[in-house]
Amino acid sequence: MSVPTSRALDARLALVAPALHRASAQLWRPEGDLTGRYIDYLWAMHALTVASVPLLERAAAVCARLDEEWAPRLAAYFAVHAEEERGHDAWLLADLVAAGEQQEPPLPPPLVVELAGAQYYRIEHRHPAALLGYLAVLEGHAPSPALAGVLAARTGLPEAAFRTVREHAALDAGHLAEVQRQLDRLELTAAEQTEVAVSALHTAGILARLFHQLAADPGGQQ
């Protein structure tokens, strides 16, 4: 009996999960300028989230051109998920205003550009199903339900500055389960499964690097 695609992907991601957990722990450590690190995190997530809906819409459009029986189902999933993600960049801007930030969005960190840009390449030049690997990592490493309260207590920022962290802690478990259902419903070839896995592992690696950069450079965006 073959292993479900989602379980095979989970096994691969388990190899890199410790590195992501270490990076996250460094980012949220109580020592140093935690408030500055949190604000930098919000700006980085805003820059990444701005790309979310266009990525999903592009993947849906490319799926619609594929001569695969399951492609319309995947296109529909991407389109629905785009609507679920729409407006989340505005949540982040509202969090930043609540945290006292009034400036225009700064240049995005290059690692954020690499995260989103790699997916544009994969959608256009490899296979749109690769975006599922990206989503599996981002949805699977959402903030913990306790993080917003911990950060509020340690930074002294108002509760209104933590909406996105709270919302994603609540929403992303369901989103991850849907990504896994899609993976297991699709009749992906071995090569297409590899595209998904490579996308996921690449995403996990860049995300860990981004967290380490934010942890090491509070107040910096480059």
C-alpha positions as CSV (number, residue, x, y, z in Angstrom):
1,M,0.0,0.0,0.0
2,S,1.4,3.4,-1.0
3,V,2.1,6.1,1.6
4,P,-0.3,9.1,1.2
5,T,1.4,12.0,-0.3
6,S,0.8,14.2,2.7
7,R,2.4,11.7,5.0
8,A,5.4,11.4,2.8
9,L,5.8,15.2,2.8
10,D,5.4,15.3,6.6
11,A,8.3,12.8,6.9
12,R,10.5,15.0,4.8
13,L,9.6,18.1,6.7
14,A,10.2,16.4,10.0
15,L,13.9,16.4,9.1
16,V,14.0,20.2,8.9
17,A,11.4,21.0,11.6
18,P,14.1,21.2,14.4
19,A,15.9,24.0,12.5
20,L,12.7,26.0,12.1
21,H,11.8,25.5,15.8
22,R,15.3,26.8,16.8
23,A,14.9,29.8,14.6
24,S,11.5,30.6,16.0
25,A,12.7,30.2,19.6
26,Q,15.5,32.7,18.8
27,L,13.1,35.2,17.3
28,W,10.8,35.1,20.3
29,R,13.4,34.9,23.1
30,P,12.6,37.3,25.9
31,E,16.1,38.8,26.0
32,G,17.0,41.9,24.1
33,D,14.7,44.1,22.1
34,L,11.7,41.8,21.7
35,T,9.4,44.7,20.7
36,G,11.7,45.7,17.9
37,R,11.9,42.1,16.7
38,Y,8.2,41.7,16.7
39,I,7.7,44.9,14.7
40,D,10.3,43.7,12.2
41,Y,8.5,40.3,12.0
42,L,5.2,42.1,11.2
43,W,6.8,44.1,8.4
44,A,8.4,40.9,7.0
45,M,5.1,39.0,7.2
46,H,3.3,42.0,5.6
47,A,5.7,41.8,2.6
48,L,5.2,38.1,2.3
49,T,1.4,38.3,2.7
50,V,1.1,40.9,0.0
51,A,2.2,38.1,-2.4
52,S,-0.2,35.4,-1.1
53,V,-3.3,36.2,-3.1
54,P,-1.5,36.8,-6.4
55,L,0.4,33.6,-6.0
56,L,-2.8,31.6,-5.4
57,E,-4.6,33.3,-8.3
58,R,-1.7,32.6,-10.6
59,A,-1.5,29.0,-9.6
60,A,-5.3,28.7,-10.2
61,A,-4.9,30.2,-13.7
62,V,-2.0,27.9,-14.6
63,C,-3.9,24.8,-13.3
64,A,-6.8,25.8,-15.6
65,R,-4.5,25.3,-18.6
66,L,-3.3,21.8,-17.6
67,D,-4.6,18.7,-19.4
68,E,-4.9,16.7,-16.1
69,E,-8.2,15.3,-14.8
70,W,-7.6,16.7,-11.3
71,A,-6.4,20.1,-12.4
72,P,-9.8,21.8,-12.2
73,R,-10.2,20.7,-8.5
74,L,-6.8,22.1,-7.7
75,A,-7.6,25.4,-9.5
76,A,-10.8,25.6,-7.5
77,Y,-8.9,25.1,-4.2
78,F,-6.4,27.8,-5.0
79,A,-9.2,30.2,-6.0
80,V,-11.1,29.5,-2.7
81,H,-7.9,29.8,-0.6
82,A,-7.1,33.1,-2.3
83,E,-10.4,34.5,-1.1
84,E,-9.7,33.2,2.4
85,E,-6.3,35.0,2.4
86,R,-7.6,38.3,0.9
87,G,-7.2,41.3,3.2
88,H,-4.7,39.6,5.6
89,D,-2.1,42.2,4.6
90,A,-4.4,44.9,5.9
91,W,-4.6,43.0,9.3
92,L,-0.8,43.3,9.5
93,L,-0.8,47.0,8.8
94,A,-3.5,47.5,11.5
95,D,-1.3,45.6,13.9
96,L,1.6,47.8,13.1
97,V,-0.4,51.0,13.6
98,A,-1.6,49.6,17.0
99,A,2.1,49.0,17.8
100,G,2.9,52.6,17.1
101,E,4.3,52.3,13.6
102,Q,3.3,55.1,11.2
103,Q,5.8,54.8,8.4
104,E,5.2,53.5,4.9
105,P,6.1,49.8,4.3
106,P,9.9,49.5,4.1
107,L,11.7,47.6,1.4
108,P,11.0,43.9,1.9
109,P,13.8,41.7,3.3
110,P,15.5,39.9,0.4
111,L,14.7,36.6,2.0
112,V,11.0,37.4,1.7
113,V,11.4,38.2,-2.0
114,E,13.2,34.9,-2.4
115,L,10.4,33.0,-0.6
116,A,7.7,34.4,-2.8
117,G,9.8,34.7,-5.9
118,A,10.7,31.0,-5.9
119,Q,7.0,30.2,-6.0
120,Y,6.4,32.4,-9.0
121,Y,9.1,30.5,-10.8
122,R,7.8,27.1,-9.8
123,I,4.2,27.9,-10.8
124,E,5.2,29.3,-14.2
125,H,8.1,27.0,-15.1
126,R,7.8,23.8,-13.1
127,H,4.3,22.8,-11.8
128,P,1.6,24.8,-10.0
129,A,1.1,21.9,-7.5
130,A,4.5,22.9,-6.1
131,L,2.7,25.8,-4.3
132,L,1.2,23.1,-2.0
133,G,4.6,22.5,-0.6
134,Y,5.0,26.2,0.2
135,L,1.6,26.3,1.8
136,A,2.2,23.2,3.9
137,V,5.2,24.9,5.5
138,L,3.6,28.3,6.1
139,E,0.3,26.8,7.4
140,G,2.1,24.1,9.4
141,H,4.4,26.6,11.2
142,A,1.8,29.1,12.3
143,P,2.1,30.9,15.6
144,S,1.1,28.9,18.6
145,P,-2.2,29.9,20.3
146,A,-0.3,31.1,23.3
147,L,2.1,33.4,21.5
148,A,0.0,36.5,21.2
149,G,-0.6,36.6,25.0
150,V,3.1,35.9,25.8
151,L,4.2,38.7,23.4
152,A,1.7,41.1,24.7
153,A,2.8,40.5,28.3
154,R,6.5,40.8,27.5
155,T,6.4,43.8,25.1
156,G,3.6,45.8,26.8
157,L,2.1,46.5,23.3
158,P,-1.7,46.6,23.2
159,E,-3.8,43.5,22.4
160,A,-4.8,45.2,19.1
161,A,-1.2,44.8,17.9
162,F,-1.6,41.0,17.9
163,R,-4.6,40.3,15.7
164,T,-2.8,38.5,12.9
165,V,-0.9,36.3,15.3
166,R,-4.1,35.3,17.1
167,E,-6.1,34.8,13.9
168,H,-3.5,32.7,12.2
169,A,-3.1,30.5,15.3
170,A,-6.8,29.8,15.0
171,L,-7.1,29.4,11.3
172,D,-3.9,27.8,10.0
173,A,-4.5,24.3,11.5
174,G,-7.6,24.0,9.4
175,H,-5.8,25.4,6.3
176,L,-3.0,22.8,6.8
177,A,-5.6,20.0,7.0
178,E,-7.0,21.2,3.7
179,V,-3.6,21.3,2.0
180,Q,-3.1,17.7,3.2
181,R,-6.4,16.7,1.8
182,Q,-5.6,18.2,-1.6
183,L,-2.2,16.4,-1.7
184,D,-3.9,13.1,-1.0
185,R,-6.7,13.6,-3.5
186,L,-4.5,14.6,-6.4
187,E,-3.1,11.9,-8.6
188,L,0.4,13.4,-8.8
189,T,3.2,11.6,-10.6
190,A,6.4,10.8,-8.7
191,A,8.0,13.8,-10.5
192,E,5.2,16.1,-9.4
193,Q,5.4,14.9,-5.8
194,T,9.1,15.7,-6.0
195,E,8.3,19.2,-7.1
196,V,6.0,19.7,-4.1
197,A,8.7,18.3,-1.7
198,V,11.5,20.4,-3.1
199,S,9.3,23.5,-2.8
200,A,8.4,22.7,0.8
201,L,12.0,22.0,1.8
202,H,13.3,25.2,0.1
203,T,10.5,27.2,1.8
204,A,11.4,25.8,5.2
205,G,15.1,26.6,4.7
206,I,14.5,30.2,3.7
207,L,11.9,30.7,6.5
208,A,14.4,29.5,9.1
209,R,17.0,31.9,7.7
210,L,14.5,34.7,7.8
211,F,13.7,34.1,11.4
212,H,17.4,34.0,12.3
213,Q,17.9,37.2,10.5
214,L,15.1,38.9,12.3
215,A,16.3,37.5,15.6
216,A,19.8,38.8,15.0
217,D,19.0,42.2,13.6
218,P,16.2,44.0,15.5
219,G,15.4,47.3,13.8
220,G,16.9,46.2,10.4
221,Q,15.1,45.2,7.3
222,Q,18.0,44.0,5.1
